[in-house]
Amino acid sequence: MKRLSKIAALLITLTMFHVASADSPLADAVEKKDHAAVRKLLEKNIDVNASQTDGMTALHWAAYQDDLATAKLLVNASANVKAKNRYGVTSLSLACINGNGNMVELFLKAGADPNTSLHEGEPALMTAARTGKPGAVKALLAHGAKVNAKGRKSQTALMWAAADGHLEVVNLLLKAGADIRATLDSGFTPLFFAVREGRTEVVHTLLKAGIDVNEPVSREKNGKLKSGTTPLTLAVENGHFELATTLLEAGADPNDMRAGYTSLHMLSWVRKPDGGDGDDDLAPPTGSGIMSSAQFAKQLVDHGARVNTRLKGGKLHWKGATPFFLASKTADAPLMRVLLELGADPLIHNAENSTPLMVATGIGQTMEAASAGTETEILEAAQMLLDLGVDIDAVNNSGETAMHGAAYKNLPKVVQFLDDNNAKIEVWNRRNKKGSTPYLIAAGYRPGNFKPSYETMAAIKKVMTAHGEKPTAKPPKRVDPYAAKTRKKQTASKEESRERVDLFNGKNLAGWEIQNNGRFSVKNGRLRVDRGTGWLRSVDIYADFTLKLQFRFLEANANSGIFVRTGATSKKDKNGWPNNGYQVQCMDTITGKVPLATMIPYGAPPFEHESDLDALKKAYKPVGEWQSYEITAKGETLRVKLNGTLITTATSIKNLDGHIGIQAENGLLEFREIEL
């Protein structure tokens, strides 16, 4: 059977655990595939539409099991083809999941509604389109299925067929008048779905149908895709280089910068994504085809890409960057060589007057491993840049040098390399505009990371001593890097701090402590809760704050929670959860397991509590989709918003400060963007 939609898959999983009813012998027999019993029961004129406790009839089971012969017997016995089970699913929808065109035709001729949909709004035509078998789609269209019917989030059958690469189904839908320009709130059209998944033949077909190859996506409301993204840049982002070449041949503009960058700029972060940590670097996209990114770079230039185009905006350190500059940033020597062959100028600096050498060694980064590139790769790139004539003693507008970069990125071997290549100590051993020398940066006096790198400090000290200089540990003015470590209590209220406080750095569990047997890990910038029993506790204590975070359930029935103003781990609690605090429930409610309350105490004094469970149900998103919590603690009041909707107000809260925590109880979840 083909891949099921999320809703249908959940439905079938739940259906398989029903309790059979004594009043539905025919449905029970079909479920058990007891064909002899089915025939005997039909001969007795038994109620063909009797259902099991979950609403499953004999016809439902025949459709689910793709048993056409039994389905015919039941239809001939006047089975109700419009009957729905407890979850609002008809036999026709189940037949569409299997893509059985003959069964779909049978049900439609017997009176089934061609526009029936699942309870979450998925029309039968969309289900059949995703399955990809043309027979079911033909039958539905022939019997009046609305070709542009929209499901949840306004998706259409054409979008699903395009995303899964079902070319024959795409052609059927287009012939029936499917809207090729139907657009989601996200800005995605059928073409963008096909491009993202690398469906070259479908892309060809949609372009022939009249879509402009340079038509950009409109700004996404949820911000997941940058406004101005074109089919070409989306193909490059996902590693579909052969498809991207096809788009170039169809007239895609290689110099389009409506997204803020060109496709040639993108290759640096597509090849070596930022944000990894050691061996856990983010992997480049799997992509499709056999064309390499280096070969595609040549295709871009062959189709008119300007190799020295500079970024017009973006973060300060990247404004004015060329593709070669960005390749230097990720220490991608192979790409740097390709760009040089294509005419790249290695001496072009950015708007901050940083050179490619400076960003290769770490300028523009405030945290270790914030950018791709191992120390060995950086040494190779640095040597190449020096051989090309890049000035080792260049100073940017912030008063920083390549040596400052090596200190930011904690690269002791690069420190020695720069000295071996005659970097002038009188140039680099100076404070930058924030008051830090390379030695002070290595000692922890830098934004975003207060942990000293003793190995880097030792390397800089060795070089300085060799030149007759003595390192100073005197911190720059107005900087107290250890304040967060020495302060026992923090209040992230508007009165005390208007800046965002990141509780999760996306790389590791710094600032958190695992309690009991909770299994927590970090990958791809996300915090994963992998079953186990326990919780993740913030090192610091917080009083008044607004906590914002995003989460998603990776499987049904997942169960977690957010602890606020919480004490230590309880020695009496067998699960090892807190002994004094409050929990905001974080449960998968798609299965109907709605919490009795959205907030509960954990050994804390009683409080007044109002939970709007109806609002919770309406605001809740299905398994797999990102959701947001906004938890505001001010004085004795706690308020909780789910996806922007207020669901809880608690008053008379007596714990006025405490730890923040994430519970591990059941199932797989992910969290990201945890901030105050």
C-alpha positions as CSV (number, residue, x, y, z in Angstrom):
1,M,0.0,0.0,0.0
2,K,1.3,3.5,-0.8
3,R,2.4,6.0,1.8
4,L,-0.6,7.2,3.9
5,S,-1.4,10.8,4.7
6,K,-0.8,11.7,8.4
7,I,-4.4,11.7,9.3
8,A,-5.2,8.5,7.5
9,A,-2.2,6.7,9.0
10,L,-3.3,7.8,12.4
11,L,-6.8,6.7,11.7
12,I,-5.8,3.2,10.6
13,T,-3.4,2.8,13.5
14,L,-6.2,3.6,16.0
15,T,-8.7,1.4,14.1
16,M,-6.6,-1.6,14.4
17,F,-6.9,-1.5,18.2
18,H,-10.7,-1.3,18.4
19,V,-12.9,-3.7,20.4
20,A,-15.2,-5.8,18.2
21,S,-18.9,-5.7,18.9
22,A,-21.2,-8.7,19.0
23,D,-23.6,-6.7,16.9
24,S,-21.3,-6.6,13.9
25,P,-20.5,-10.2,12.9
26,L,-20.2,-9.3,9.2
27,A,-17.7,-6.5,9.8
28,D,-15.8,-8.8,12.1
29,A,-15.7,-11.5,9.4
30,V,-14.4,-9.1,6.7
31,E,-11.8,-7.8,9.1
32,K,-10.6,-11.4,9.7
33,K,-10.6,-12.1,5.9
34,D,-13.0,-15.0,6.6
35,H,-14.5,-15.1,3.1
36,A,-16.6,-18.2,3.8
37,A,-18.2,-16.6,6.8
38,V,-18.9,-13.5,4.8
39,R,-20.8,-15.4,2.2
40,K,-22.8,-17.4,4.8
41,L,-23.8,-14.2,6.7
42,L,-24.9,-12.5,3.5
43,E,-27.0,-15.5,2.6
44,K,-28.8,-15.0,6.0
45,N,-29.7,-11.4,5.0
46,I,-27.7,-10.1,8.0
47,D,-27.5,-6.3,8.5
48,V,-24.8,-5.4,6.0
49,N,-24.3,-2.0,7.5
50,A,-23.9,-3.0,11.2
51,S,-20.8,-1.3,12.6
52,Q,-18.2,-2.1,15.2
53,T,-17.8,0.2,18.2
54,D,-15.5,2.6,16.3
55,G,-17.9,2.8,13.4
56,M,-16.1,0.5,11.0
57,T,-18.5,-1.4,8.8
58,A,-17.8,-4.5,6.6
59,L,-17.4,-2.2,3.6
60,H,-14.8,-0.1,5.5
61,W,-12.8,-3.2,6.1
62,A,-13.1,-4.4,2.5
63,A,-11.8,-1.1,1.3
64,Y,-9.0,-0.9,3.9
65,Q,-7.9,-4.4,2.9
66,D,-8.1,-3.6,-0.8
67,D,-10.5,-6.6,-1.2
68,L,-12.4,-5.7,-4.4
69,A,-14.3,-9.0,-4.6
70,T,-15.7,-8.7,-1.1
71,A,-16.5,-5.0,-1.8
72,K,-18.6,-6.0,-4.8
73,L,-20.5,-8.6,-2.7
74,L,-21.2,-5.9,-0.1
75,V,-22.3,-3.2,-2.5
76,N,-24.6,-5.7,-4.3
77,A,-26.0,-6.4,-0.8
78,S,-26.9,-2.7,-0.5
79,A,-23.9,-1.7,1.8
80,N,-24.0,2.0,2.5
81,V,-21.1,3.6,0.6
82,K,-21.5,6.9,2.4
83,A,-21.2,5.5,5.9
84,K,-18.5,7.1,8.1
85,N,-16.7,5.6,11.0
86,R,-16.0,7.4,14.3
87,Y,-13.2,9.4,12.6
88,G,-15.3,10.6,9.8
89,V,-13.7,8.3,7.2
90,T,-15.7,6.7,4.4
91,S,-14.9,3.6,2.4
92,L,-14.2,5.8,-0.6
93,S,-11.4,7.5,1.2
94,L,-9.9,4.2,2.2
95,A,-10.1,3.0,-1.4
96,C,-8.3,6.2,-2.5
97,I,-5.5,5.6,0.0
98,N,-4.9,2.3,-1.8
99,G,-5.3,3.9,-5.2
100,N,-7.7,1.1,-6.3
101,G,-9.4,2.7,-9.4
102,N,-11.8,-0.2,-9.8
103,M,-13.0,0.0,-6.2
104,V,-13.3,3.8,-6.4
105,E,-15.4,3.4,-9.5
106,L,-17.5,0.8,-7.8
107,F,-18.2,3.0,-4.8
108,L,-18.9,6.1,-7.0
109,K,-21.4,4.2,-9.2
110,A,-23.1,3.0,-6.0
111,G,-23.6,6.6,-4.9
112,A,-20.5,7.6,-3.0
113,D,-19.8,11.3,-2.7
114,P,-16.8,12.1,-5.0
115,N,-16.1,15.1,-2.8
116,T,-16.0,13.3,0.5
117,S,-13.2,14.3,2.8
118,L,-11.5,13.1,6.0
119,H,-12.4,14.9,9.2
120,E,-9.4,17.2,8.9
121,G,-10.6,18.3,5.5
122,E,-8.6,16.1,3.1
123,P,-10.7,15.6,0.0
124,A,-10.7,12.1,-1.6
125,L,-9.1,13.5,-4.8
126,M,-6.1,14.8,-2.8
127,T,-5.7,11.3,-1.2
128,A,-5.8,9.6,-4.6
129,A,-3.4,12.2,-6.1
130,R,-0.8,11.6,-3.4
131,T,-1.1,7.8,-3.9
132,G,-0.3,8.4,-7.6
133,K,-2.4,5.8,-9.3
134,P,-4.2,7.4,-12.2
135,G,-7.2,5.1,-12.2
136,A,-8.6,6.4,-8.9
137,V,-8.0,10.0,-10.0
138,K,-9.8,9.4,-13.3
139,A,-12.8,7.9,-11.7
140,L,-13.1,10.7,-9.2
141,L,-12.9,13.4,-11.8
142,A,-15.3,11.6,-14.1
143,H,-17.9,11.5,-11.3
144,G,-17.6,15.2,-10.5
145,A,-14.8,15.6,-7.9
146,K,-13.8,19.2,-7.6
147,V,-10.3,19.4,-9.1
148,N,-9.4,22.5,-7.1
149,A,-10.9,21.4,-3.8
150,K,-8.7,22.5,-0.9
151,G,-7.7,20.5,2.1
152,R,-6.2,21.7,5.4
153,K,-4.0,24.8,4.9
154,S,-5.5,25.2,1.4
155,Q,-3.4,22.5,-0.3
156,T,-4.7,21.0,-3.5
157,A,-4.5,17.7,-5.3
158,L,-2.1,19.2,-7.8
159,M,0.3,20.3,-5.1
160,W,0.4,16.8,-3.7
161,A,0.8,15.0,-7.0
162,A,3.5,17.5,-8.0
163,A,5.4,17.0,-4.7
164,D,5.4,13.3,-5.1
165,G,6.3,13.4,-8.7
166,H,3.2,11.6,-10.1
167,L,3.5,12.9,-13.6
168,E,0.5,11.1,-15.1
169,V,-1.7,12.3,-12.3
170,V,-0.4,15.8,-12.7
171,N,-1.4,15.7,-16.4
172,L,-4.9,14.4,-15.5
173,L,-5.4,17.2,-13.1
174,L,-4.2,19.9,-15.5
175,K,-6.5,18.5,-18.2
176,A,-9.3,18.8,-15.7
177,G,-8.5,22.4,-15.1
178,A,-6.4,22.3,-12.0
179,D,-5.1,25.8,-10.9
180,I,-1.4,25.8,-11.6
181,R,-1.1,29.1,-9.6
182,A,-2.9,28.0,-6.5
183,T,-0.8,29.5,-3.6
184,L,-0.6,28.7,0.1
185,D,-0.1,31.2,2.8
186,S,3.5,30.0,2.8
187,G,3.8,31.2,-0.8
188,F,4.2,27.7,-2.2
189,T,2.6,26.8,-5.5
190,P,2.5,23.4,-7.3
191,L,5.7,24.4,-9.0
192,F,7.6,25.1,-5.8
193,F,6.4,21.8,-4.3
194,A,7.8,20.0,-7.4
195,V,11.1,21.9,-7.3
196,R,11.7,21.3,-3.6
197,E,11.3,17.6,-4.1
198,G,13.4,17.5,-7.3
199,R,10.6,16.4,-9.6
200,T,12.2,17.4,-12.9
201,E,9.5,15.9,-15.2
202,V,6.7,17.6,-13.3
203,V,8.6,20.9,-13.3
204,H,8.9,20.6,-17.1
205,T,5.2,20.0,-17.4
206,L,4.2,22.9,-15.1
207,L,6.5,25.3,-17.0
208,K,4.9,24.2,-20.3
209,A,1.5,25.0,-18.7
210,G,2.5,28.6,-18.5
211,I,4.3,29.3,-15.2
212,D,7.0,31.9,-15.3
213,V,10.3,30.2,-14.4
214,N,11.4,33.4,-12.5
215,E,8.3,33.8,-10.5
216,P,9.3,34.3,-6.9
217,V,7.6,33.0,-3.8
218,S,5.6,35.6,-1.9
219,R,6.6,36.3,1.7
220,E,5.8,33.4,4.0
221,K,3.6,34.3,6.9
222,N,5.5,31.8,9.1
223,G,8.9,33.0,7.8
224,K,10.2,29.5,6.9
225,L,11.1,30.5,3.3
226,K,12.7,33.8,2.4
227,S,10.7,36.2,0.4
228,G,12.0,36.4,-3.2
229,T,13.0,32.8,-3.4
230,T,12.7,31.6,-7.0
231,P,12.4,28.1,-8.4
232,L,16.1,28.2,-9.2
233,T,17.2,29.2,-5.7
234,L,14.9,26.6,-4.1
235,A,16.4,23.9,-6.3
236,V,19.9,24.9,-5.3
237,E,19.0,25.1,-1.6
238,N,17.8,21.5,-1.8
239,G,20.8,20.2,-3.8
240,H,18.9,19.5,-7.1
241,F,21.6,20.7,-9.4
242,E,20.5,18.9,-12.5
243,L,17.0,20.4,-12.0
244,A,18.5,23.8,-11.4
245,T,20.4,23.5,-14.7
246,T,17.1,22.6,-16.4
247,L,15.7,25.8,-15.0
248,L,18.6,27.8,-16.3
249,E,18.0,26.3,-19.7
250,A,14.3,27.4,-19.4
251,G,15.4,31.0,-18.8
252,A,15.9,31.2,-15.0
253,D,18.0,34.3,-14.1
254,P,21.3,33.2,-12.5
255,N,21.8,36.8,-11.1
256,D,18.4,37.2,-9.5
257,M,18.9,38.7,-6.0
258,R,15.4,39.2,-4.8
259,A,16.1,36.8,-2.0
260,G,19.1,38.8,-1.0
261,Y,21.7,36.6,-2.7
262,T,22.3,34.7,-6.0
263,S,22.5,31.0,-6.6
264,L,26.3,31.3,-6.7
265,H,26.4,32.8,-3.2
266,M,24.2,29.9,-2.0
267,L,26.7,27.2,-2.9
268,S,28.9,28.0,0.1
269,W,26.2,27.2,2.7
270,V,24.5,24.5,0.6
271,R,27.9,22.6,0.4
272,K,28.8,23.2,4.1
273,P,25.9,24.3,6.2
274,D,26.6,26.4,9.3
275,G,25.6,25.5,12.8
276,G,27.2,22.2,13.4
277,D,29.4,21.2,16.3
278,G,32.4,19.0,15.6
279,D,31.5,15.7,14.0
280,D,27.8,16.7,14.2
281,D,28.0,19.3,11.5
282,L,24.8,19.7,9.5
283,A,24.9,17.5,6.4
284,P,24.4,19.1,3.0
285,P,21.1,18.3,1.3
286,T,20.8,14.8,-0.3
287,G,19.6,16.4,-3.5
288,S,19.0,14.4,-6.7
289,G,20.9,13.5,-9.8
290,I,24.6,13.1,-10.3
291,M,25.7,16.7,-11.0
292,S,28.0,18.0,-8.3
293,S,27.8,21.5,-6.9
294,A,31.2,22.4,-8.5
295,Q,29.9,21.3,-11.9
296,F,26.8,23.4,-11.3
297,A,28.9,26.5,-10.4
298,K,30.3,26.2,-13.9
299,Q,26.8,25.9,-15.3
300,L,25.8,29.1,-13.6
301,V,28.7,31.0,-15.1
302,D,28.1,29.5,-18.5
303,H,24.5,30.8,-18.2
304,G,25.7,34.3,-17.4
305,A,26.2,34.4,-13.6
306,R,28.5,37.2,-12.5
307,V,31.1,35.6,-10.3
308,N,32.0,38.7,-8.3
309,T,28.5,39.9,-7.4
310,R,28.5,41.3,-3.9
311,L,25.6,41.0,-1.3
312,K,23.7,44.2,-0.9
313,G,22.4,43.6,2.5
314,G,22.3,41.0,5.3
315,K,24.3,40.8,8.5
316,L,27.1,43.3,8.9
317,H,29.9,40.8,8.4
318,W,28.4,39.4,5.1
319,K,27.2,42.7,3.5
320,G,29.3,43.1,0.4
321,A,30.4,39.5,0.3
322,T,31.1,37.7,-3.0
323,P,30.6,34.0,-3.6
324,F,34.4,33.5,-3.1
325,F,34.3,35.5,0.2
326,L,31.5,33.2,1.5
327,A,33.4,30.1,0.3
328,S,36.4,31.4,2.4
329,K,34.1,31.8,5.4
330,T,33.3,28.1,5.4
331,A,37.0,27.2,4.5
332,D,35.8,25.4,1.4
333,A,39.1,25.3,-0.5
334,P,37.7,23.1,-3.4
335,L,34.9,25.6,-4.1
336,M,37.4,28.5,-3.7
337,R,39.5,26.9,-6.5
338,V,36.5,26.4,-8.8
339,L,35.5,30.1,-8.3
340,L,39.0,31.2,-9.0
341,E,38.9,29.2,-12.3
342,L,35.7,31.0,-13.1
343,G,37.2,34.4,-12.6
344,A,36.6,35.2,-8.9
345,D,38.7,38.1,-7.4
346,P,40.1,36.8,-4.0
347,L,41.0,40.3,-2.8
348,I,37.5,41.7,-2.7
349,H,36.6,42.5,1.0
350,N,33.1,43.0,2.4
351,A,31.5,46.3,3.6
352,E,33.1,46.0,7.0
353,N,36.5,45.8,5.2
354,S,37.0,42.2,6.4
355,T,39.1,40.1,4.0
356,P,38.5,36.5,2.9
357,L,41.4,35.5,5.2
358,M,39.8,37.2,8.2
359,V,36.4,35.4,7.8
360,A,38.2,32.1,7.1
361,T,39.9,32.3,10.5
362,G,36.7,33.3,12.3
363,I,35.8,37.0,12.0
364,G,32.1,37.4,12.1
365,Q,31.7,34.5,14.5
366,T,31.1,34.9,18.2
367,M,30.9,31.2,19.1
368,E,33.2,28.3,18.5
369,A,32.1,26.1,15.6
370,A,29.4,28.6,14.6
371,S,30.5,28.3,11.0
372,A,31.4,25.3,9.0
373,G,35.1,24.4,8.6
374,T,37.5,22.3,10.6
375,E,40.9,23.7,11.8
376,T,42.6,21.6,9.1
377,E,40.3,23.0,6.4
378,I,40.9,26.5,7.7
379,L,44.7,26.1,7.5
380,E,44.4,24.9,3.9
381,A,42.1,27.9,3.0
382,A,44.3,30.4,4.8
383,Q,47.4,29.2,3.0
384,M,45.7,29.5,-0.3
385,L,44.6,33.0,0.5
386,L,48.1,34.1,1.5
387,D,49.4,32.6,-1.7
388,L,46.8,34.7,-3.6
389,G,48.1,37.9,-2.0
390,V,45.5,38.5,0.7
391,D,47.0,40.9,3.4
392,I,47.7,39.0,6.6
393,D,47.8,42.3,8.6
394,A,44.6,43.8,7.3
395,V,42.4,45.4,10.0
396,N,38.6,45.8,9.5
397,N,36.3,48.6,10.6
398,S,35.8,47.0,14.0
399,G,39.6,47.0,14.7
400,E,39.9,43.2,14.2
401,T,42.4,41.1,12.4
402,A,42.8,37.5,11.3
403,M,44.3,36.7,14.7
404,H,41.1,38.0,16.4
405,G,39.2,35.6,14.2
406,A,41.4,32.6,15.3
407,A,40.6,33.6,18.9
408,Y,36.9,33.8,18.3
409,K,36.9,30.3,16.7
410,N,39.3,28.8,19.2
411,L,41.9,27.8,16.7
412,P,45.3,27.4,18.4
413,K,47.0,25.9,15.3
414,V,45.8,28.9,13.2
415,V,47.3,31.2,15.8
416,Q,50.6,29.6,15.3
417,F,50.2,29.5,11.5
418,L,49.5,33.3,11.4
419,D,52.6,33.9,13.5
420,D,54.7,31.6,11.3
421,N,53.6,33.6,8.3
422,N,54.8,36.9,9.9
423,A,51.5,38.4,11.1
424,K,52.7,41.6,12.9
425,I,52.1,41.5,16.6
426,E,52.0,45.3,16.8
427,V,49.0,45.1,14.4
428,W,46.9,42.2,15.9
429,N,47.7,42.7,19.6
430,R,45.3,45.5,19.9
431,R,41.9,45.9,21.4
432,N,39.0,45.9,19.0
433,K,36.1,48.4,19.3
434,K,34.6,46.3,22.1
435,G,37.8,46.5,24.0
436,S,39.1,42.9,23.5
437,T,42.5,41.7,22.2
438,P,42.8,38.2,20.7
439,Y,44.0,37.0,24.1
440,L,41.0,38.4,25.9
441,I,38.6,36.9,23.3
442,A,40.2,33.5,23.9
443,A,39.8,34.2,27.7
444,G,36.0,34.5,27.2
445,Y,35.5,38.2,26.7
446,R,33.3,38.0,23.7
447,P,29.6,38.1,22.9
448,G,27.6,34.9,23.2
449,N,30.2,32.6,24.8
450,F,31.8,33.2,28.1
451,K,33.8,29.9,28.4
452,P,37.6,30.4,28.1
453,S,39.6,28.4,25.6
454,Y,42.7,27.6,27.6
455,E,44.4,25.9,24.6
456,T,43.9,29.0,22.5
457,M,45.0,31.3,25.3
458,A,48.2,29.2,25.7
459,A,48.9,29.4,21.9
460,I,48.5,33.2,21.9
461,K,50.6,33.6,25.1
462,K,53.3,31.5,23.5
463,V,53.4,33.7,20.4
464,M,53.3,36.9,22.5
465,T,56.1,35.7,24.8
466,A,58.2,34.9,21.8
467,H,57.8,38.5,20.7
468,G,58.6,39.8,24.2
469,E,55.0,40.8,25.0
470,K,53.1,39.9,28.2
471,P,49.4,38.9,27.9
472,T,47.0,40.9,30.0
473,A,43.8,39.5,31.5
474,K,42.4,42.9,32.2
475,P,38.9,42.8,30.9
476,P,37.5,45.5,28.5
477,K,35.3,48.1,30.0
478,R,31.6,47.5,30.3
479,V,32.0,43.8,29.9
480,D,31.3,41.3,32.6
481,P,31.5,37.9,30.9
482,Y,31.1,35.9,34.1
483,A,28.0,37.7,35.4
484,A,25.7,34.9,34.3
485,K,27.8,32.4,36.2
486,T,28.0,34.2,39.4
487,R,24.5,35.5,39.6
488,K,22.2,33.2,41.5
489,K,19.0,34.7,40.3
490,Q,18.1,36.3,36.9
491,T,15.1,38.3,36.1
492,A,14.5,38.6,32.4
493,S,11.7,41.2,32.7
494,K,11.4,44.3,30.5
495,E,12.5,46.5,33.3
496,E,15.8,44.7,33.7
497,S,16.6,43.7,30.2
498,R,15.0,44.4,26.8
499,E,17.3,42.0,25.0
500,R,16.5,38.5,24.1
501,V,18.1,35.8,26.3
502,D,18.8,32.6,24.4
503,L,18.3,29.6,26.7
504,F,19.3,27.1,24.0
505,N,22.2,27.7,21.7
506,G,21.3,25.1,19.1
507,K,24.6,23.3,19.5
508,N,24.7,21.6,22.8
509,L,23.1,21.5,26.3
510,A,25.2,24.3,27.7
511,G,23.3,26.1,30.5
512,W,21.2,22.9,31.2
513,E,21.5,19.9,33.4
514,I,19.9,16.5,32.7
515,Q,18.0,15.1,35.7
516,N,17.3,11.4,36.3
517,N,17.0,9.2,33.2
518,G,15.7,11.8,30.7
519,R,17.3,11.3,27.2
520,F,18.0,14.7,25.6
521,S,20.2,15.3,22.6
522,V,21.0,18.2,20.1
523,K,21.1,17.8,16.4
524,N,20.5,20.2,13.5
525,G,19.9,23.0,15.9
526,R,17.1,21.2,17.7
527,L,16.7,19.8,21.2
528,R,15.3,16.3,21.0
529,V,13.5,14.6,23.8
530,D,13.9,10.9,23.2
531,R,11.6,9.2,25.7
532,G,13.3,8.3,29.0
533,T,12.0,9.6,32.3
534,G,13.4,12.8,33.8
535,W,13.8,16.4,32.9
536,L,16.2,19.0,31.6
537,R,16.8,21.8,34.2
538,S,18.2,25.2,33.5
539,V,21.4,26.0,35.5
540,D,20.1,29.5,36.3
541,I,17.1,30.6,38.3
542,Y,14.5,33.0,36.9
543,A,11.8,35.1,38.4
544,D,9.7,37.3,36.0
545,F,10.0,36.5,32.3
546,T,8.2,35.7,29.1
547,L,9.5,32.3,27.9
548,K,9.1,31.6,24.2
549,L,9.8,28.3,22.5
550,Q,8.8,26.1,19.6
551,F,8.1,22.4,19.8
552,R,6.7,19.6,17.7
553,F,5.6,16.0,18.3
554,L,7.4,13.4,16.2
555,E,5.0,10.6,17.0
556,A,1.5,10.3,18.3
557,N,0.8,10.2,22.1
558,A,4.1,12.0,22.8
559,N,4.0,13.6,26.3
560,S,6.2,16.3,27.8
561,G,5.9,19.5,29.7
562,I,7.5,22.8,30.5
563,F,8.5,23.4,34.1
564,V,8.6,27.0,35.4
565,R,9.6,28.4,38.8
566,T,10.7,24.9,39.7
567,G,12.9,23.6,42.6
568,A,15.3,20.8,42.7
569,T,14.7,17.2,41.6
570,S,12.5,15.3,44.0
571,K,14.2,12.3,45.8
572,K,10.8,10.8,46.6
573,D,9.3,11.0,43.1
574,K,10.1,7.7,41.3
575,N,10.2,9.6,38.0
576,G,12.8,12.1,39.3
577,W,10.7,15.2,38.5
578,P,10.8,18.5,40.4
579,N,9.7,18.7,44.0
580,N,8.3,22.2,43.9
581,G,7.1,24.0,40.8
582,Y,4.6,24.2,38.0
583,Q,4.2,22.4,34.7
584,V,2.6,23.6,31.5
585,Q,1.4,20.4,29.8
586,C,2.9,19.6,26.4
587,M,0.9,16.6,25.1
588,D,-0.1,15.3,21.7
589,T,-3.9,15.9,21.6
590,I,-4.5,14.8,18.0
591,T,-5.3,11.3,19.3
592,G,-8.0,12.7,21.6
593,K,-5.9,12.5,24.7
594,V,-6.6,16.0,25.8
595,P,-5.1,16.9,29.2
596,L,-7.5,17.4,32.1
597,A,-5.8,20.8,32.7
598,T,-3.2,22.7,30.8
599,M,-1.2,23.4,33.9
600,I,-0.5,21.4,37.0
601,P,1.5,21.9,40.2
602,Y,4.5,19.7,41.2
603,G,4.6,19.9,45.0
604,A,4.0,23.7,44.8
605,P,1.4,25.6,46.8
606,P,-2.2,25.5,45.4
607,F,-3.1,28.2,42.9
608,E,-6.2,29.6,41.0
609,H,-6.3,28.1,37.5
610,E,-8.4,28.6,34.4
611,S,-7.8,26.4,31.4
612,D,-9.6,26.9,28.1
613,L,-9.6,23.4,26.7
614,D,-11.7,24.4,23.7
615,A,-9.2,27.1,22.8
616,L,-6.4,24.5,23.2
617,K,-8.1,22.1,20.8
618,K,-8.6,24.9,18.2
619,A,-5.1,26.2,18.5
620,Y,-3.4,22.8,18.5
621,K,-1.5,21.6,15.4
622,P,-1.1,18.0,14.2
623,V,1.8,15.7,14.9
624,G,4.9,16.8,12.9
625,E,4.1,20.5,12.7
626,W,5.9,23.1,14.7
627,Q,3.9,24.8,17.5
628,S,4.8,27.7,19.8
629,Y,4.4,28.3,23.5
630,E,4.6,31.8,25.1
631,I,4.6,31.5,28.9
632,T,4.6,34.8,30.9
633,A,5.4,34.8,34.6
634,K,4.9,38.1,36.4
635,G,4.5,38.3,40.1
636,E,1.8,35.8,41.2
637,T,0.4,35.4,37.7
638,L,1.2,32.9,34.9
639,R,-0.3,33.1,31.4
640,V,0.2,30.5,28.7
641,K,-0.4,31.1,24.9
642,L,-0.4,28.2,22.5
643,N,0.2,29.3,18.9
644,G,-0.8,32.8,19.8
645,T,-4.0,31.8,21.6
646,L,-4.4,32.3,25.4
647,I,-5.2,28.9,26.9
648,T,-4.3,29.3,30.6
649,T,-4.3,31.9,33.3
650,A,-3.1,31.0,36.7
651,T,-3.1,33.3,39.7
652,S,-2.0,33.2,43.4
653,I,1.3,31.6,42.3
654,K,3.5,31.5,45.4
655,N,6.8,30.4,43.9
656,L,8.2,33.7,42.7
657,D,11.4,32.2,41.1
658,G,12.9,28.9,40.2
659,H,14.4,26.8,37.4
660,I,13.0,26.4,33.9
661,G,12.8,22.8,32.7
662,I,11.7,20.4,29.9
663,Q,10.1,17.1,30.9
664,A,10.8,13.7,29.3
665,E,7.9,11.3,29.9
666,N,6.8,9.6,26.7
667,G,7.5,9.7,23.0
668,L,9.7,11.7,20.7
669,L,9.6,15.5,20.6
670,E,11.8,18.4,19.4
671,F,12.2,21.9,20.7
672,R,13.9,25.0,19.2
673,E,14.3,28.7,19.6
674,I,14.0,28.6,23.4
675,E,14.4,32.2,24.6
676,L,13.4,34.7,27.2
